[in-house]
Amino acid sequence: NAGVTQTPKFQVLKTGQSMTLQCAQDMNHNSMYWYRQDPGMGLRLIYYSASEGTTDKGEVPNGYNVSRLNKREFSLRLESAAPSQTSVYFCASTMVRWTYEQYFGPGTRLTVT
Amino acid sequence: GIQVEQSPPDLILQEGANSTLRCNFSDSVNNLQWFHQNPWGQLINLFYIPSGTKQNGRLSATTVATERYSLLYISSSQTTDSGVYFCQTGAGNQFYFGTGTSLTVIP
């Protein structure tokens, strides 16, 4: 099992450009999450998908959109990137039915100039 | 949202020393997890411990949910223990992280 995978690993964007971060999990987990991590801080939840077909806002949703494509895949879209969105983005998943233990992907380092 | 405070923010240990990291949270929660973020940025699951005590080798953790805190114990520290330790908690699908304890173990 690969666990949680993310693409790309690194990305540089210019202000105003758009991009989509991809996440996939092969653990048959129900829920998936997107976080951002800024220097010296813990992770903050952007959006989550409790189950296929549903998405909800987390703590810092502004400037982002998400799509739960199927049970395995959850994407994060930046429609018009801003320098304030420079961060490391992590995707995570959890079973939920018996446990809320989360498993994280390796992260995507995004720089917006 | 739930406030999560970790202490100490920074810790420097001599190899072989023991340490205790603390996580306080502001509200009732139904999950708690400890992670180690290694120098390459990877988040490694240490413990999922919404209540009670667990041990895994040199590491152990205790959560007292009624008193809203959790402790992570590291014994006989090694240089490979260096990195940032995060506590994560929440209720339902809303998860909150503390700002971490940065641990440096020197040989």
Contacts between the chains, C-beta under 8 A, distances in Angstrom:
chain1	res1	chain2	res2	distance
A	31	B	93	6.2
A	33	B	93	7.8
A	33	B	95	7.1
A	35	B	97	8.0
A	40	B	99	7.1
A	41	B	99	5.8
A	42	B	4	7.4
A	42	B	86	5.7
A	42	B	88	7.8
A	42	B	96	7.9
A	42	B	97	3.1
A	42	B	98	5.4
A	42	B	99	5.0
A	42	B	100	5.8
A	43	B	86	7.4
A	43	B	88	7.6
A	43	B	97	4.6
A	44	B	97	7.2
A	45	B	94	6.8
A	45	B	95	5.5
A	45	B	96	7.6
A	48	B	93	5.2
A	50	B	93	5.3
A	56	B	93	7.0
A	58	B	94	6.9
A	58	B	95	8.0
A	59	B	1	6.1
A	59	B	94	7.7
A	59	B	96	7.5
A	88	B	41	6.6
A	90	B	43	6.8
A	96	B	93	7.7
A	99	B	31	7.9
A	99	B	48	6.4
A	100	B	30	7.0
A	100	B	31	3.8
A	100	B	33	7.9
A	100	B	48	7.6
A	100	B	50	7.8
A	100	B	90	7.5
A	100	B	95	8.0
A	101	B	31	7.7
A	101	B	33	6.3
A	101	B	45	7.0
A	101	B	48	3.9
A	102	B	33	6.4
A	102	B	45	7.8
A	102	B	88	7.2
A	102	B	95	7.1
A	103	B	45	6.7
A	104	B	35	7.7
A	104	B	42	7.9
A	104	B	43	4.2
A	106	B	41	7.5
A	106	B	42	6.0
A	107	B	41	5.6
A	107	B	42	7.6
